[in-house]
């Protein structure tokens, strides 16, 4: 869903505005993150986490009805031979902006063949595709890793390697064979405040991220933020105060959000229209793999070794930084390509 929305925005926005407008959409992602934390602080202590999931699913259900109001990309319609639909969309946009449609006709070659998976591995895009996949996997791994690690550090108070005195042991589903009990520490209001503060970090670097994307370029900007992400994962190893932990998590959330902003823009810009949705879709699949692996590191491995888990996160981010720096194509100021 996120990839589709970004593709449509990319194809509607002029090149000079893409680097500014796409990162600003992060504000809405942030709003949703803050909303779910606020709901959790109210619902979980009163009626339980199952009700939180039920309430959180309501916006997604209502969103289905909103899809019919989202116009199809005019660029896609033209390339598919549906010029009247593209004209209708552009006329609607002109009317909304109180502008006049320029004179002329929409001329674009009709594409007989849509993008195929094999096109992503064509010689022209092979290196770009493989490096993008590595970056997407690593960014997702780091993004969900820092979110889950934040909860783990707060829940178990493992910042300095010691258990919290307030830890509560809750036996859930202990069988006769003697399975290990579930160690649970109910979040206090201060823990929810910490989560909110660190989440706000996702928007903190947006101005710098926008400047970096537009002046340094997509590749260099991404390599810098990925390198800084690797550094701050290592800094979490430092035995620090609660304020220090909040500060590190705040910066980390800002960095991983900046990474996502940049790779979203780069991936949408680097592929031509025939392959854009396919490129974003396959990258999104790698993103989900990173998200699936992250809990095993940020919760399971972190319970056994904080140093090992944080160093693993840092190493993956360092690899992604190198991959971003060596990407063969820079898309800053580059017009969207129509065909391969």
LUMVOLO-265892 format. One record per residue (C-alpha): residue number from 1; x, y, z. Coordinates in steps of 0.001 Angstrom, whole numbers. Example, Ala and Ser with C-alpha at 12.3 -4.5 7.8 and 13.67 -1.06 7.14 Angstrom:
LUMVOLO-265892
@k:1; px:12300; py:-4500; pz:7800
@k:2; px:13670; py:-1060; pz:7140
end
This chain:
LUMVOLO-265892
@k:1; px:0; py:0; pz:0
@k:2; px:2785; py:2424; pz:940
@k:3; px:4693; py:1624; pz:-2262
@k:4; px:1631; py:2204; pz:-4454
@k:5; px:894; py:5554; pz:-2838
@k:6; px:4498; py:6655; pz:-3327
@k:7; px:4560; py:5593; pz:-6979
@k:8; px:1444; py:7656; pz:-7724
@k:9; px:2889; py:10714; pz:-5974
@k:10; px:6204; py:10274; pz:-7779
@k:11; px:4508; py:10158; pz:-11184
@k:12; px:2395; py:13239; pz:-10455
@k:13; px:5122; py:15446; pz:-8962
@k:14; px:7646; py:17352; pz:-11098
@k:15; px:11289; py:16357; pz:-10583
@k:16; px:12190; py:19579; pz:-8750
@k:17; px:9491; py:18996; pz:-6087
@k:18; px:9870; py:15254; pz:-5486
@k:19; px:12780; py:15658; pz:-3089
@k:20; px:10748; py:18071; pz:-974
@k:21; px:7194; py:16751; pz:-1018
@k:22; px:7800; py:13022; pz:-611
@k:23; px:9728; py:13311; pz:2693
@k:24; px:7032; py:15632; pz:4057
@k:25; px:4499; py:12789; pz:3798
@k:26; px:6429; py:11262; pz:6707
@k:27; px:4399; py:13597; pz:8945
@k:28; px:1314; py:11432; pz:8379
@k:29; px:3249; py:8249; pz:9171
@k:30; px:4430; py:9912; pz:12369
@k:31; px:873; py:10885; pz:13271
@k:32; px:-235; py:7271; pz:12977
@k:33; px:2690; py:6082; pz:15117
@k:34; px:1893; py:8593; pz:17849
@k:35; px:-1780; py:7691; pz:17705
@k:36; px:-1145; py:3978; pz:18240
@k:37; px:1154; py:4671; pz:21196
@k:38; px:-1474; py:6934; pz:22735
@k:39; px:-4169; py:4304; pz:22201
@k:40; px:-1918; py:1625; pz:23688
@k:41; px:-1359; py:3674; pz:26847
@k:42; px:-5125; py:3853; pz:27367
@k:43; px:-6407; py:501; pz:26037
@k:44; px:-3776; py:-2037; pz:27159
@k:45; px:-3945; py:-1253; pz:30911
@k:46; px:-7758; py:-1258; pz:30873
@k:47; px:-9194; py:-3787; pz:28399
@k:48; px:-6062; py:-5508; pz:27030
@k:49; px:-3893; py:-5709; pz:23926
@k:50; px:-6438; py:-7662; pz:21871
@k:51; px:-8764; py:-4665; pz:21893
@k:52; px:-5872; py:-2461; pz:20793
@k:53; px:-5473; py:-4615; pz:17672
@k:54; px:-9219; py:-4441; pz:16974
@k:55; px:-9317; py:-661; pz:17302
@k:56; px:-6134; py:-230; pz:15240
@k:57; px:-7662; py:-2182; pz:12334
@k:58; px:-10556; py:263; pz:11908
@k:59; px:-8643; py:2930; pz:9881
@k:60; px:-7366; py:272; pz:7474
@k:61; px:-10881; py:-986; pz:6833
@k:62; px:-12263; py:2500; pz:6212
@k:63; px:-9326; py:3259; pz:3907
@k:64; px:-10600; py:648; pz:1452
@k:65; px:-13553; py:2908; pz:684
@k:66; px:-11244; py:5875; pz:73
@k:67; px:-9320; py:4182; pz:-2734
@k:68; px:-11971; py:5022; pz:-5331
@k:69; px:-11259; py:8733; pz:-4815
@k:70; px:-7553; py:8327; pz:-5675
@k:71; px:-6939; py:9076; pz:-9380
@k:72; px:-4951; py:6714; pz:-11551
@k:73; px:-1582; py:7982; pz:-12710
@k:74; px:-1956; py:9978; pz:-15927
@k:75; px:1482; py:8758; pz:-17004
@k:76; px:341; py:5156; pz:-16637
@k:77; px:-2917; py:5788; pz:-18503
@k:78; px:-1122; py:7386; pz:-21428
@k:79; px:1445; py:4594; pz:-21674
@k:80; px:-1440; py:2081; pz:-21594
@k:81; px:-3229; py:3820; pz:-24461
@k:82; px:-6002; py:5221; pz:-22256
@k:83; px:-5460; py:8867; pz:-23227
@k:84; px:-9043; py:10041; pz:-22435
@k:85; px:-8677; py:8875; pz:-18818
@k:86; px:-5325; py:10652; pz:-18542
@k:87; px:-6838; py:13865; pz:-19938
@k:88; px:-9755; py:13645; pz:-17509
@k:89; px:-7327; py:13322; pz:-14580
@k:90; px:-5209; py:16263; pz:-15733
@k:91; px:-8270; py:18442; pz:-16332
@k:92; px:-9509; py:17647; pz:-12832
@k:93; px:-6121; py:18653; pz:-11402
@k:94; px:-6112; py:21868; pz:-13421
@k:95; px:-9624; py:22685; pz:-12198
@k:96; px:-8629; py:22097; pz:-8557
@k:97; px:-5639; py:24416; pz:-8995
@k:98; px:-7673; py:27001; pz:-10907
@k:99; px:-5320; py:26663; pz:-13835
@k:100; px:-5820; py:26267; pz:-17567
@k:101; px:-4783; py:23120; pz:-19373
@k:102; px:-1937; py:23856; pz:-21826
@k:103; px:-2756; py:23521; pz:-25489
@k:104; px:-1615; py:20468; pz:-27371
@k:105; px:-2118; py:16714; pz:-27378
@k:106; px:-826; py:14031; pz:-25058
@k:107; px:1654; py:12027; pz:-27073
@k:108; px:3357; py:8987; pz:-25615
@k:109; px:4203; py:5656; pz:-27219
@k:110; px:1799; py:2921; pz:-26168
@k:111; px:3749; py:191; pz:-24430
@k:112; px:2967; py:-3200; pz:-25864
@k:113; px:4924; py:-5018; pz:-23157
@k:114; px:4718; py:-4294; pz:-19449
@k:115; px:7588; py:-4814; pz:-17063
@k:116; px:8685; py:-8348; pz:-16208
@k:117; px:10692; py:-9637; pz:-13292
@k:118; px:13494; py:-10529; pz:-15695
@k:119; px:13771; py:-6835; pz:-16651
@k:120; px:14926; py:-6009; pz:-13125
@k:121; px:17851; py:-8381; pz:-13655
@k:122; px:18666; py:-7074; pz:-17116
@k:123; px:22291; py:-6036; pz:-17573
@k:124; px:21342; py:-2336; pz:-17437
@k:125; px:19655; py:-2609; pz:-14021
@k:126; px:21153; py:-5766; pz:-12494
@k:127; px:23658; py:-4067; pz:-10196
@k:128; px:21188; py:-1334; pz:-9241
@k:129; px:18469; py:-3870; pz:-8429
@k:130; px:20689; py:-6106; pz:-6286
@k:131; px:22068; py:-3166; pz:-4305
@k:132; px:18580; py:-1683; pz:-3836
@k:133; px:17342; py:-5021; pz:-2509
@k:134; px:20186; py:-5155; pz:3
@k:135; px:19444; py:-1596; pz:1125
@k:136; px:15690; py:-2188; pz:1459
@k:137; px:16240; py:-5323; pz:3514
@k:138; px:18782; py:-3578; pz:5738
@k:139; px:16713; py:-418; pz:6267
@k:140; px:13624; py:-2404; pz:7219
@k:141; px:15713; py:-4626; pz:9489
@k:142; px:17098; py:-1543; pz:11257
@k:143; px:13766; py:333; pz:11363
@k:144; px:11739; py:-2406; pz:13005
@k:145; px:14767; py:-3470; pz:14989
@k:146; px:15096; py:-121; pz:16748
@k:147; px:11340; py:7; pz:17418
@k:148; px:11315; py:-3454; pz:18997
@k:149; px:14648; py:-2893; pz:20749
@k:150; px:13216; py:265; pz:22309
@k:151; px:10398; py:-1746; pz:23856
@k:152; px:12808; py:-4486; pz:24938
@k:153; px:15206; py:-2076; pz:26614
@k:154; px:12397; py:-309; pz:28409
@k:155; px:10648; py:-3537; pz:29417
@k:156; px:13696; py:-5354; pz:30752
@k:157; px:15820; py:-2336; pz:31749
@k:158; px:18856; py:-3891; pz:30088
@k:159; px:20670; py:-669; pz:29247
@k:160; px:23525; py:-1515; pz:31595
@k:161; px:23004; py:-5269; pz:31512
@k:162; px:20994; py:-5556; pz:34707
@k:163; px:17427; py:-6653; pz:35295
@k:164; px:14907; py:-4197; pz:36569
@k:165; px:13717; py:-4610; pz:40156
@k:166; px:10189; py:-4048; pz:38935
@k:167; px:10212; py:-7094; pz:36659
@k:168; px:7117; py:-9193; pz:37015
@k:169; px:7020; py:-12878; pz:36108
@k:170; px:3760; py:-13947; pz:34556
@k:171; px:3120; py:-17620; pz:33843
@k:172; px:1212; py:-18015; pz:30614
@k:173; px:555; py:-21453; pz:29176
@k:174; px:3122; py:-23301; pz:31322
@k:175; px:2689; py:-26964; pz:30506
@k:176; px:3323; py:-30013; pz:32652
@k:177; px:6651; py:-30465; pz:30884
@k:178; px:7754; py:-27240; pz:32543
@k:179; px:8079; py:-24701; pz:29768
@k:180; px:9852; py:-21484; pz:30648
@k:181; px:7594; py:-18744; pz:32024
@k:182; px:6987; py:-15528; pz:30092
@k:183; px:8833; py:-12600; pz:31672
@k:184; px:6631; py:-9539; pz:31304
@k:185; px:6998; py:-6039; pz:32647
@k:186; px:3923; py:-3882; pz:32222
@k:187; px:4765; py:-502; pz:30751
@k:188; px:4452; py:2444; pz:33103
@k:189; px:3265; py:5851; pz:31895
@k:190; px:6900; py:6989; pz:31781
@k:191; px:7678; py:4169; pz:29316
@k:192; px:4906; py:5346; pz:27000
@k:193; px:6276; py:8888; pz:27225
@k:194; px:9693; py:7585; pz:26241
@k:195; px:8175; py:5796; pz:23239
@k:196; px:6411; py:8994; pz:22181
@k:197; px:9579; py:11077; pz:22486
@k:198; px:11648; py:8590; pz:20480
@k:199; px:8896; py:8324; pz:17850
@k:200; px:8828; py:12100; pz:17394
@k:201; px:12453; py:11641; pz:16331
@k:202; px:11160; py:10257; pz:13018
@k:203; px:10338; py:13809; pz:11936
@k:204; px:13273; py:15562; pz:13634
@k:205; px:15747; py:15067; pz:10782
@k:206; px:13222; py:15770; pz:8024
@k:207; px:14537; py:19287; pz:7244
@k:208; px:18134; py:18037; pz:7074
@k:209; px:17019; py:14974; pz:5129
@k:210; px:15262; py:17173; pz:2559
@k:211; px:18357; py:19360; pz:2212
@k:212; px:20603; py:16329; pz:1834
@k:213; px:18379; py:14682; pz:-769
@k:214; px:18181; py:17843; pz:-2875
@k:215; px:21729; py:19167; pz:-2542
@k:216; px:23940; py:16139; pz:-1861
@k:217; px:21938; py:13751; pz:-4002
@k:218; px:20088; py:10563; pz:-3151
@k:219; px:23094; py:8235; pz:-2984
@k:220; px:25381; py:10340; pz:-792
@k:221; px:22547; py:11387; pz:1511
@k:222; px:21499; py:7771; pz:2038
@k:223; px:25048; py:6555; pz:2638
@k:224; px:25597; py:9261; pz:5294
@k:225; px:22372; py:8512; pz:7196
@k:226; px:22972; py:4746; pz:6994
@k:227; px:26516; py:5218; pz:8323
@k:228; px:25219; py:7332; pz:11198
@k:229; px:22585; py:4681; pz:11928
@k:230; px:25336; py:2072; pz:12251
@k:231; px:27223; py:4369; pz:14650
@k:232; px:24241; py:5030; pz:16907
@k:233; px:23403; py:1338; pz:17160
@k:234; px:26894; py:891; pz:18589
@k:235; px:26383; py:3822; pz:20957
@k:236; px:23426; py:1978; pz:22510
@k:237; px:26043; py:-334; pz:24034
@k:238; px:27163; py:2504; pz:26288
@k:239; px:25918; py:2241; pz:29861
@k:240; px:23897; py:5417; pz:30159
@k:241; px:21100; py:7102; pz:32058
@k:242; px:17442; py:7013; pz:31098
@k:243; px:17822; py:10434; pz:29452
@k:244; px:20802; py:9157; pz:27476
@k:245; px:18852; py:6140; pz:26286
@k:246; px:15967; py:8355; pz:25189
@k:247; px:18415; py:10598; pz:23338
@k:248; px:20026; py:7700; pz:21469
@k:249; px:16642; py:6211; pz:20559
@k:250; px:15413; py:9641; pz:19425
@k:251; px:18336; py:10057; pz:17025
@k:252; px:18088; py:6456; pz:15822
@k:253; px:14405; py:6822; pz:14981
@k:254; px:15224; py:10035; pz:13108
@k:255; px:17951; py:8295; pz:11111
@k:256; px:15991; py:5166; pz:10183
@k:257; px:13060; py:7346; pz:9063
@k:258; px:15435; py:9420; pz:6906
@k:259; px:16780; py:6187; pz:5384
@k:260; px:13276; py:5105; pz:4412
@k:261; px:12494; py:8528; pz:2923
@k:262; px:15538; py:8452; pz:685
@k:263; px:15308; py:4859; pz:-538
@k:264; px:11604; py:5286; pz:-1314
@k:265; px:12402; py:8293; pz:-3517
@k:266; px:15424; py:6678; pz:-5154
@k:267; px:13649; py:3419; pz:-6020
@k:268; px:10650; py:5214; pz:-7512
@k:269; px:12912; py:7444; pz:-9616
@k:270; px:15514; py:4980; pz:-10838
@k:271; px:13176; py:2604; pz:-12685
@k:272; px:11190; py:3501; pz:-15834
@k:273; px:7382; py:3507; pz:-15820
@k:274; px:7232; py:-13; pz:-17242
@k:275; px:9188; py:-1361; pz:-14265
@k:276; px:8493; py:1160; pz:-11489
@k:277; px:5686; py:-701; pz:-9731
@k:278; px:7527; py:-3994; pz:-10163
@k:279; px:10727; py:-2535; pz:-8732
@k:280; px:8909; py:-1058; pz:-5749
@k:281; px:6960; py:-4275; pz:-5227
@k:282; px:9983; py:-6563; pz:-5165
@k:283; px:11830; py:-4110; pz:-2940
@k:284; px:8839; py:-4106; pz:-609
@k:285; px:9063; py:-7898; pz:-431
@k:286; px:12669; py:-7662; pz:721
@k:287; px:11511; py:-5016; pz:3172
@k:288; px:9064; py:-7509; pz:4696
@k:289; px:11808; py:-10094; pz:5053
@k:290; px:13889; py:-7586; pz:7017
@k:291; px:10865; py:-6830; pz:9196
@k:292; px:10326; py:-10554; pz:9877
@k:293; px:13941; py:-11144; pz:10887
@k:294; px:14180; py:-8058; pz:13142
@k:295; px:12164; py:-9491; pz:16113
@k:296; px:14478; py:-12483; pz:16402
@k:297; px:17445; py:-10151; pz:16838
@k:298; px:15938; py:-7260; pz:18792
@k:299; px:14058; py:-9467; pz:21242
@k:300; px:15334; py:-13055; pz:21232
@k:301; px:19057; py:-12425; pz:20677
@k:302; px:19003; py:-9214; pz:22710
@k:303; px:17768; py:-11185; pz:25724
@k:304; px:20948; py:-13252; pz:25516
@k:305; px:23436; py:-10643; pz:24319
@k:306; px:22820; py:-6921; pz:23931
@k:307; px:26282; py:-6396; pz:22460
@k:308; px:25799; py:-9144; pz:19874
@k:309; px:22406; py:-7905; pz:18690
@k:310; px:23392; py:-4233; pz:18483
@k:311; px:26624; py:-5060; pz:16659
@k:312; px:24642; py:-7123; pz:14158
@k:313; px:22271; py:-4205; pz:13510
@k:314; px:25255; py:-1889; pz:13132
@k:315; px:27044; py:-4228; pz:10708
@k:316; px:23983; py:-4513; pz:8451
@k:317; px:23629; py:-717; pz:8378
@k:318; px:27310; py:-321; pz:7502
@k:319; px:26898; py:-2728; pz:4567
@k:320; px:23876; py:-725; pz:3397
@k:321; px:25862; py:2526; pz:3653
@k:322; px:28537; py:1109; pz:1359
@k:323; px:25911; py:-237; pz:-1024
@k:324; px:24184; py:3156; pz:-1169
@k:325; px:27443; py:5009; pz:-1829
@k:326; px:28303; py:2700; pz:-4745
@k:327; px:24898; py:2760; pz:-6473
@k:328; px:25583; py:3231; pz:-10208
@k:329; px:22802; py:5756; pz:-10951
@k:330; px:22125; py:9126; pz:-9298
@k:331; px:18511; py:10257; pz:-9744
@k:332; px:18759; py:13813; pz:-8419
@k:333; px:17136; py:16134; pz:-10989
@k:334; px:16601; py:13213; pz:-13367
@k:335; px:13357; py:13039; pz:-15335
@k:336; px:11282; py:9902; pz:-14871
@k:337; px:12145; py:7367; pz:-17541
@k:338; px:9219; py:6029; pz:-19566
@k:339; px:10721; py:2938; pz:-21149
@k:340; px:13685; py:720; pz:-20376
end
